């Protein structure tokens, strides 16, 4: 069903386009506004995005499950409502397949759960539905989120929309591709060591990993765990802010969310930025460093550089220990009882934690505390910390892991994520935005880090660099 003529004219982008193509290019905020004003119906919007999925997903494999019938029913409810149901009224969204959706298959990327249908939504999903969002389906992820390439025994690999031979990144690769390709305007993701940031960098989209607890996780078995968070991927900063706004807010069942405040940032001048290509310890490829330098030169137009960096000595080893301990605690029973059904990557991840002692864990927590305090001290002199959002560029899908960078062998398969997992370690919020690039260059993004509770300052600065420097999404070539 075509959009109204007047609205279709308003959607033109670079000359005449079909209404279907234009609707899929709209941002979340534009779609929400148009649907609320009844310039578009929710049903039109859903059908157009379902058609985009049908056209592209056999090639890109962004979705594990598409719930076309459920999305159509939800769209009918939205269109029948006398007023908008919420800020995301009628807007399509994808949910990463690690997160429960009541009545909709959730596999966690694993054959063990290939027929699993949760009884109820995770809280983040419930809040999105309450805001009027319409779930089109579940986006692909490696098994339990463990893997550098977004693939599993159910489907995949999820292919990079800028070069289908290359990876989309793990573990929110399905969400990143769905957004980049216009299958949905915004998608949910999760981030442990970089799982929304690396795919965002690889797929030329923006992402937010908020302060742990900003989006509560009341079902998390380890209530005080701050390594993993929910997050979002979108084609622009305003969309991330909108998605986060409907999901944030404390929940008494999540102790990390209690009392989490917001940063009242009133800087109206040029912000001060600290810049690091590697936190002093992360392996980062030479070609990434070169692109990062170019990005920092552009940032100098809108910000003043502060020669400073946190002390991250021991951060790589610290994250390895904490991550391994948490994974062994969460999945150790599966290793004991169903080892033959697990992928080698999952087995390696679980076994890495079975050899640790309590002393190993507490020593890692002690070092983590010191690194956190070094970050805190840095932000007495800087408003933001800027770093690459990935240590390498996308590699071929048939190579499962990054084992070396610039010829130097990595000690473990997760070390290539050090440039992102160091930020996870200390629990600071981080915005990822794509930088300007030449037509022949692969996508690349930067991390913009703020102190805990600093999401509003991240979005404010993100809008500046998006609008003034052109650090923004560029549509794939199809």
N, C-alpha and C positions, 0 to 999 in steps of 0.2 A: 504494500500500500504506500503510495508516494506521500512525501511530506507536503503540507500546504504550499502553494506556489510562492507566496510571499516569503515564507520561511526558507524554501529551497533556494530562492535568490540570495537570501542573506548568508547561506552556507557556502557560496561559491568560494573556491580557493584556487587561485591561479587559473581562472578560466572556467568554462562550463564543465561540470562534473555531474554524474548521476546522483540522485538523492541518496541512494544506498551507500555509495562510496563516501559521500559527505557526512552522513550520519555516523558512520564508523570512525571518521576522523575527528569528531567532536570530543572535547574533553569532558570529564565527569561533571565539572561545574556547568559547562554549557548545556549538556544534556539535561541535568537536573533542572536548570532554569527553564529550558524549552518545554519539558514535560509538565512542570508545575504551572506554566502559563497556557498549557494545552495547545501549544504550537506543534508539538509532536505528541502522539499517544505512546503509552508504554508498550502497547502491542506492536506498533510500528518499529519501535526501537529494539525490542527483543527479536522480532523477526529478522530485522536487518543484520543484527549481530549473529544470530544463528546461521543466517545465510553466509556470512563471512567465515564462520567456523567450518561450515560444510564445504566451502570453496577451498580453504587453505589447510585445514588441520590434517588431512591425509598426508600432506607433505611435511608439515612442521611438527605435528604430534605434541601440541601444547596441552591437550586435555586427555585425562584418563577416562572421565565420564562426562557426558553431556546430558543434562536433564531438560530437554526441549519441552516436554509436556508440563513439567512442574513450573518452568519459567513462563509458559503461556498462561497457566492458571493464575500465577502471581500477577502477571501483567493485566489480566482481566479484572482482578481485585483492585489494582491501582487505578485503572481507567474508570471503574465504577464508583470510586471514592469521591465524595463531594469536595474534599480538599486534600492537599498532599499529606501522605502518611508520615513523612519525615523528610530530612534534608536530602536523602538519596532516593526519593520517591520515583519508582519506575526505572532506575538506572541499573543496567546489567553489571554483574561482577563475577569474577572467578575466585574460587576458594582453593587454596593449596590442599592437596590430598593427604596431608598429615593431620588435618584438623577436622574434627567430627562435624557432620551435617546430619541432623535428625531426619530419618527417612530417605536419605540419599547415600548411596554406596561410598564408603570411605576405606581405601585399601592400604593407606600408609606406604604405598609403592611396593607392597609385598604380596607374594603369592599366598602367604599364610592368611591373608585377610582379603582375598580376592572377591569374596561374597559378603563381606561384612557391611551391615547397614546399622549405624548407631541409632539408639532410641531417641536421642535428643541432641540439640546443637551444643557445640562449645559456646562459651559466653560471647566470644568475639563475633561468632556467626549470628547468634541471637540478637546482638545489638545492631548488626548490619541489617538484618531482616526488619527489626523494629524501626529502623530509619528509612525503610521503604525500598532497600536494595533488592534486586532480583538475581538469584543465583542461577547462572547458566550452566555451571558444571564444576568439576574438580580438576585442578591443574596438576600436571605431572611432576613427579619428584623421584629421586633415587630411593631405594628401599630404606625406610625409616629416616630418610634425609641424609644418608651416608653415601657420598659419592661425588666426584668431581664432574662427572658427566651425568646429565639429567636423563637417566634411563633405568629400567628395571625389567624384571621378567614378564611383566604385564604389557608394557608398551615402551616405546622410545626407540632411539634417542630423540629427545626434543631438539629440533634443529634451529640453529641460529638464523633469524630471518634475513640477515645481511649476507650470509654465505651458508647454505644448507649443509655443506660438508663439515662445518665447524660446530662446536658445542655451544649451547646456550648458557652453560654454567650450572653449578649445583648450589643449593638444592631447590631453589625457587625458580628454576629455569622455565617450567611450564607457565608460571604466572608472568614472567618477564616477556616471553614470546607472545602470549595471548594479548598483552598490552601493546607491545611494539607493532604487532600485525593488525591491530584494530579489532580483534575478536571481542574484547571487552575494554572499556575505558580505564578501568582500575581493577587491580587484583590483590587479593590477600597473599601474604607470604609469611614465612617464619625465618628467624635468623639466629643461629648459634654462633658460628664463627665467620659469617660473611654471606649467609645464604640468600639475603635479598640484595646485598651490595654487589657481589660478583656478577650475578645474572644481569643486574641493572647496568653495570659497566659494559658487559659483553653485548647487550641488546639495545643500548642507546635509550634507556628510559631512566626515570628518577625513582628513588626509593627512600623510605624512612624506616630506620630501626630506632624506635623511641626508647626513652629511659625505661629500663625494666620496671614493670608494675604500672606503667602508664595505661597499657591495655592489660587488665588483670587476667590471670590464668588460674582460676580457682580449683581446677582439677590437677594441677601440677603436683606430683607426689612429693617432691622436695620443695616445700613452700618457700624457703629462703634462697632458692637457686636463682641467680641473676644472670646466668650465661645466655639463656635462650629467651627470645621475645617474639611476639607477633609483630608484623610490619605490613607495609603496603608498597606496591609498585604502580606507577602511573606515568603518563606522558608529560606531566607538569607538576610544579610545586603546589599550586592551589588545590589540585586534586588530592594530593597527599594530605594536606591540611584538613580538607573536608572529610576524607575517610577517617582520619585519626580522631577528628572531633566527635564523631558519632560512636566511637568505640572506647574512648578514654573514660576514666572515672573509677574510683576505688571500689573494691568488693571485699567484704570482711573475711571471705574465705581465702583471700590471697594476702598474706602478711606483707609482701613487698609493695603492694599497692596502697597500703594504709599510710595516710599522712604525706603522700608524695605531692609536693608543691610545684608551682610553675615559676619560671624565671621571668621576672618583670623587667624586660630589657628595654631601656629607654635611650640607647645610643642613636643619636640622630646625625652623627658625623661619619667620618670614614672609620670603619672598624679596623681593629688591629688583628692581623692573622699571623699565627705561627705556622711555618711550613716545614714538612718533613717528607722526604721521598720514601723513608723506610723505618722510621722510629729508631734508627740506629742499629737495628738487629734483624729486620725482615729481609729475606731474599727478594729482590725486585729486578726484573729484566732491564737491560740497558735501553731497549726501545721504549719501554714503559717510562723509564726515568726521563727520556728525551721528551716524550709527549707531556709528561707532568711538568717539566720545566717550562714548556711553551704555555701550558695552562696557567702556571703561576705568573708568568710575564703578563698575561692578560688580566689576571686578578689584581695586579699592581695598579690598574686603572681605577679600581673602586675601593681598594683597601691598602693599608700600610703594613708591611712585613715587619714582624718582630723576630729578631734572631734568637729563637728559643725552641727547645724540644724537651718533652718529658724524658726522664731516665727510665728506659725500658729494659735494662739489663736483667736477664733471666726470664723475660716475659714469654719467650717461645716455650721453654721447658715448663714453665708454670702452667700455661694453657694446656699443654699436652697432658699433664698430670690430672688437672681438674676435669678436663673433658673425658679422659679415659675412665676416671673414677665414676663420673656420672653415668656414662654409657653402660659400664659394667653393672652398676646398681640397677639400671632401668631394664636392661635386656639380658642380664646374665642367665635368667631362667630359660629364656628361649634358646640360648646357646647349649645349655645342658640337656634340654628335652627335644629340640628340633633342629639341631645343628645341620643335618643333611639338607634341610630345606632353605638354609640361609645362603646368601651370596658370599663369596670370599671377602668382599669389602666389609660387609657387616661383621663377619667373623673376626677379621683383623681388628676392627674398632672395639669390639667387646673384649677380646683377649688382651688388648693393650692395658685394660684396667684391672684385670684379674691378678696381676703381679704386684700391685701397689700395696704399701702398708699405710697404716694410719699416720705414721710419721711423715711419709711422703706427702700425703694429702695436706697435713697441717703446715709443713714447710712451704708448700705451694701457696696456701692461703696467706702465710706470713709475707711471702714475696709479692703476692697480689696486692696486699694492703700497701706496701711501700710504693708500688707502681701507681696505685690509685692516688696516693698523696702527692706523688710527683706530678700527675695530671692536674690535680687541684691547684697546686702551686703555679703551674704554667698559666692557668686561667686567671691568676691575679695580674698577669701582664698582657694577656691576649684575649680577644673576644671569641676567636675561632681557631681551631687547629685544622690544617688542610693536609691531606695525604692522598695517595692514589687509592682508587676503589678496587684495584686488582693488581697483582704482581706480574701478570703475564697477559697477553692477548689470547683470544679464543683459539683453541687447538682442534685438530680433527676429532670427530666423534668416535673414531675407532681406537683412539688412545685413551685408556681409562683413567690414568692418573698423571699428574705432573711429578716426574721423578728427578728432574734437573732443571736448573735455570742458568742460561748462558754457559752450559757445559759443567756447571758445578752441581754435583749430586746432592739431593736433599736427604736429610736423615729419615724423615717419615713422609707419608703421602699427604699429610695435612699442612706441611710447612709452607707451601706456596700461599696459604691463606693467612700467614702471619700479619700481613699489612692490614687485614681486616679484623682478625681475631684478637689482636691486642686491644682494640677498642671494646670488643665484647667483654674482655677480661675485666675492665674497669667500670663497665656499665654506663658509659656516657652515650647520649643520643647522637645519632649520626644521619645526616642527609647525604644521599648520593645524587649527583647531577651529571649528565653527559656533557662533555666539553665540545667546543667547535672542532670540526675535522674537515679535511679535504675529501673530495668524492672518492678517492682511491684508498682512504684510510679506514681501518676497522674502528668500531665504536670504542670509546674509552671514557671512564668517568672518574670523578674525584669524590673523596669523602670530605664532608664539612662537619666537624665535630664541635659540640658545645657542652657546657657543664650539665650535670643531671638536672632535669626539669626545664632545659633550654630549648624545647621544640619551637616555641614562638619565635625565638631569635634565629633559629635555623631557617624557618620558613621566610622570615623577613629578608635575610641575606640571600636566601635561595632565589627569591623573586628578583632581587637586584641583579644577580649574575645571570639569571635566565633572560631577563629583559634587556640589560645593558651590554652584556658580553655575548649573548647568543648561545649560552650554555644550555641547550635545549634539544629535545628529541627531533630526529629527522626520520621521516617515514621510510620504511624499507622499499627497495626497488621492485615492487609488484603492484 
